[in-house]
Structures are given as C-alpha cells and as structure tokens.
C-alpha cells in the first residue's frame, strides 16, 4: 500500500500544476466505485422483481461472502441492501473523504487498504494472522468516513426516519463485529425503516449476527431505495465540497493571484486599453493585465496556480532589459515570476 501511494504522490508532486490536477482527477476516477456499485446491485433488484431466483442468487454471490445457493428472495434482498449501504462508505464516501484530505494518493491509499481488508481481513484459520494488518489499517482509515457516512444516511432519511436512524446507530451498531460497518449499516437500515443483520450462513456454518435496523424484513424494492439513498448522499457531499472550496480557497486564491501580479511587475492599464474588465469572483472585477513599457515578453506567466477559484487569465511574462533577472517559481503558487 505505502510504496504505491508514495510513488503516486512523488510523481504528481513533480508534474506541472495543470498535469498534476489531471493526475489527481484520474486517480479519483479509478478509485471511486459508484458506477460499479450500481452495476452489481441493481441487477439483483431486477432479477428479484422478475422472479428469477437462481440469477439473483448468482449475482448476490458475486458481491457478498455469505452462502447464497439456498437463500430466498427476502434474504437476498437483505444481503443486497447491506452490501449497498456498507460499500457506499467503502467505495464512495470514504474515497471522497481521503481525496479531500490528501488528493489522489490519499484516495488510492484508502482503496488499497479497503481492498486488502476485503480479501484477507477474515477471522479464520487461514487469514487470522495474515490479514490482521490489513484489517487494522482499514479500520483506522475508515473510522471518520464511516461516521460521516452514517450521519449522511441519517440526514437523508425520510420524514420521521432521522430519529429511528439515530436510535439504531446508537443502540444496534455497538453489537456489530465491525466497528465501522456497524454504524453505517445500522444508520442506513434505520433511515430505510427495514430490518437488516440477523442470521446468515458463511462457509456452511450458520452465524447468528446482531440485528440492525427497525421495521419489516427487506424486500427487493429496498435494494433500489438503498441505492437512491447512496446517490443522494453523493450529491450532498459534492455540494458540501463545493461550498467548502469557495469558503476556504476562493478569496485566498484571488489574493494570491494579485500578489503574484504585483511581484511580477504588472500594473493595471489605466489608459491605452479598450478591453472591458473581466469578472473573476462575485462582485470583484479584475482589469486585464498589461506588461510595463520597456520590457520584453518571453512566455505566459499568470497561470492557474492549481487551487479552486483561482484566476485563470493569461498574460505575458516579461523581464527587464536592464536587469535580466532569471525566472523563478513564485512561493505562493505555481506562477513563474521574474
């Protein structure tokens, strides 16, 4: 996990800012599992609604580790809903959380730890010692995202479901074996108003799991409801990220661009320009920049520094004929200044 993450971080840190941003976006694209989650769970809903129980058993067996060869429609719907709620955190919300904190390498580290835990993190004779490290790392990385995911399910519950989701989170989740899957599935089950958890067969052995949620047994339609809950949560998180970016980086990037322009020797063109001002952020208007008289244009200078809401205007990079100073990197951002 760590070598791959460190390599990705080292490569991205040495790339130009615009290419580095593209690399972060590509890592997030490959780490997010929202589309895969839909493609693996909604066919189960379709098979159950169509009465094709053998196909539903086969599809469910692809995404869960329990035995599904002899399960009925209710148990298959319960397994599908549990997988959707839990993997909504593992494949989507946890990835977005670590991307916000550490960019593409953070999302990659989280997904690698989560995948290794899914492969080896079992308490049995074969994997008990070998997979323990992967399970512990995944528990640590997933602690905060799991609680945020549970809170997301709670906030998006239908009218009257918030208190039920909170009750299930506080009373049912502590009894679950996983410290992170318990709050996520308990809150999601409470938000949907269905009963999850309970007995399930693993490797031919019937395991009596604690109950999660309050309400009737899961039905095929609850798989679709769980998917819609995850999808609404993604919209909520993206909206929150957009607001956070505007609050934290909007004014800072505008001030950084202004500082870079002053350090580079640019001035506002008071005369000799008929171009209208360019609107950058809200009511603030930034006039088009021009180089000073007596300078020689070399290359573009005022480039996007890689931060959200930064100025994206292009101007010309100039250095004085008399001083001939070399170009250096601006300390505040990736702009080149004389």
C-alpha angles and dihedrals in degrees: 000000000000098000092051092046093046091048092051091048093048093050094047093047091057097049125091113270097255094047090044090055089052089051092052090049092050092050090051091048093053094043098048114091103189096115092043089051091055094045093052100043109034092060087059089056091049093049093049092047089050093051094242098140098169091054091046090052092050093048093046091049089060094063104033133054096220124099111268102170094103103025122127127227095270094052092046091051089049091051092048094049092047091050092049094051095044096043090045084072098038099044102030122013097036090048092051091048095054092042088057091051102039108007122229096339090054092052090047093051092050094049093047091051091046093049093049090049090052090051102041109010098103127126098227137108094271102046105022095103101021096053099037095095093050090049093050094048091048091049091052096046092044099048098093098033091052092055091046090050091050089050090050092054089048094051093047096048116121120262108301093013097096094076091045091051091048091049092051091046094053100038107029104034098064091062093056118101095231115067092210105033091051098064092041097051095037092052092044093048090049091048091052093042096231137121116251132169119041130120120351134167119240120181092345093307121111110231120198105217124187116263121258126199133008125258142049125336117282117274129197090260089061090069089062091045091052091051091051090050091054092046093051088049091056090052090050093050094048091050090049091049091051092051091046092051092052093048097045106033107019101085093029093059092046091053091045092054091049091050092050091050092052093047091050092056098250123147136189112265103242093175139016096043128099096179115118121242118268119237110228111163126008112301094344113108124198116201118224112274124237132187121250121259115267096035134115121230115232113164142331112297118169097068131159106282094212099257125116116264092014121149110272098188118128124223134162128279113229137177128194118263090219102047100033092197117183121247118261137183115263111243093220098054144341095287117124115232135181 
